[in-house]
Amino acid sequence: MSKTLRSIGAALCLTAALSTALGGCVGRDDATDEILHRLDTMQREIEDLRAGSTGSSASDGTTSSDSGTATDSGSSASTQAAPTDQAGFEAAIADLESRASDAVATADAVAVPSAPADRPQAYFDATRPLEALDDEIDRLDDQVEDAHRAKTIDRNTMWSLEDRLDAVDDQIDQAKDSLERRMGIDD
């Protein structure tokens, strides 16, 4: 994902540089603003896709001209209400653990295509659910830290919850590494 965004950003910067060189410095700020807006829009669309948004919320993110409020509400809707106490976090982590186990089992069952040219696409298709879970883990980890700062959970609880999140994250990372080795992909 970050390689894709870097590639898109590099292409957009090249476009801006060419626009500036051919059109002079007068339109530079407008071109830069337009490029940044397009990049933000693409990033929101990618985040919506990774979060498993429905088609309607993904289209809301693409047609929205504001600064991402549709994406923010779409992200919170895909993860339900953010937990704020220990019981809520434990339930959310238990759900993540279960879904991660299922996703890892599915990734382990993916057959390696016999044609080497088909392997990169098969790899990215197989890792997409794992990446989405990885993003959810990051968001939940941020929510745990926010709850600690808001004093709704204590430090020991935060550490305990983060340890469980780290274990799920490690499980997902191992599944991605296994897919890389089996598919012969260097990601």
N, C-alpha and C positions, 0 to 999 in steps of 0.2 A: 504494500500500500504506500509506504513512504517513498519507495522508488518511483511509483507511478506519479505521485504528487510532485516529486522532484523533477521528473521528466516533463510533466505538464507545465510546471513553473518555469523550467528552463526554456521551453518552447514559447511560453507567453512573454518571457523576458526578451527573447530573441525577436519576437514580433514587435515588442515595444521599442527595442533598439533600432530595428529597421524602420519603423514608423517615424521615429525621431530623426533618424538620418535622412530619410527621404522627405519628410514633411517639415523639418526644422524643429526648433525648440519650442515653438508657440504652443503646439498641442500636446506637449509632453505630459503635463499633469493630468489632462483628460484621458489620454491613452493609458497612463499608469493606473489611474483610478478604475478605468474600465477593465483592465487586465486583472487588477486585484479583486474587483467585484466578481469577475468570471471565475477566478480561482477559488474564492470563498464559496461561490455557488456550487462548483464542482466538489469541493471538499464536503459541503453539507450533503450533497447527493450521495457521495461515497459513504459517509457516516450513516446515512439513512439505510443504504443497502446493507452495510455491515451489521447494523442493529436489527436487521430483519423486518424493516418497516413494511406496512402494507402498501399496496399501490397507491391508495388515496393519500397517505401521508407523504409518500415520496414525491407525488406530484405537487403537494402543497409546498414542499421545500423548493421545488424548481420554479414555481410560479410566484413565490413570495419575493417581494422587492424590499422587504425590510431586512434588518441585520441578523436574521437567523432565529427569530422567535418561533417560527414553525418547526424548525429542527429541534429546538430546545424542548418544545412541548411533545414532539414526536419521540424524542429520546426518553423523556420521563414516562410517556405512555407505554413505551415498549418494555420498560422495567417496572411498571406499576408505580405505586407511591414509594418514595424513598424511605427506607426504614430509619428510625431515629433512636430506637432503644435496643438493648441487647437481644431481646426475643425476636424482634423484627430482623436484625442482622443475622441471627443464627438461622432463621427460617430462609432468608434469602441465600445464605451461603449453602445450606443444605440443598436447596433447589439447584444452585450452580454446580454443586458436587455431583448431583444426580445427572444433570444434563451434560456435564463434562465427561462423566463415565460413559454415557451413551454415545457422545460424539467421538470419544477416543476409540470405542469399540467399532464404530462405523468407519473411522479412518483406518484402523488396523485391518479391516475387512476389504478395503479398496484394492482392486486388482491392478497390477502394474500393466499398462498397455504394452503390447509386444513391439509396436512401432515407437522408436525413440522420439520421433517428432510429436507424438501425441502425449508424451509424458508431462511436459510442462503444464499443459492445460488440465490434465487429470490431477496433477499436484495442486494447482490453484483451486480447482473445484473441491478437492478433498479438504483443503485447509481453510476454506471460506467459513464453515461453521466453527472451526477452532478459533479463528481470528475474531469472530463475533463474540464468542465466549470470553476471549482474552480482553476484549474491549469492555465487556460487562464487569469483569473482575476489576479492571482499572477504575471504572466508575464507582463500583461498590467500595473499593479501597479508599477512594477519595471521600465517599460518604461516611465511612467509618472515622476517618481523620476529622471530618467536619463535625461529627457527633462528639468526638472527644474534645475538640475545641469549644463546642457549645456546652460541654460538661454534662451531656446526657448519658455518656458512658465513661467509666474510669480508664486509667492508663492500662491496667492489667487486662481489662476486657478488650481494649483496642488491640493490644499485642496478641491476645488469644485469637481474635477474629482475623487479624492480619496474617497470623501463622497459618490458619486454615485457608485463607485466600492464596497464600504463597504455595501451599501444597497443591491446590487445584491448578494454579498457574504452572507449576512444575510438571504436573501431569499433562497439561496441554502442550507445553514446550517439548516434552519427551515424544508425544505423538507426532508433532510437526517434524522433529528431528528424524524420527523413524520413517516418516513419509519421504523426507528428503533423501535418506539413504536408499530406500527401496526404489524410488523413482529416478535416482541419479541426478537430482537437482541440487545446485549449490545456491541456496537462497540467502 
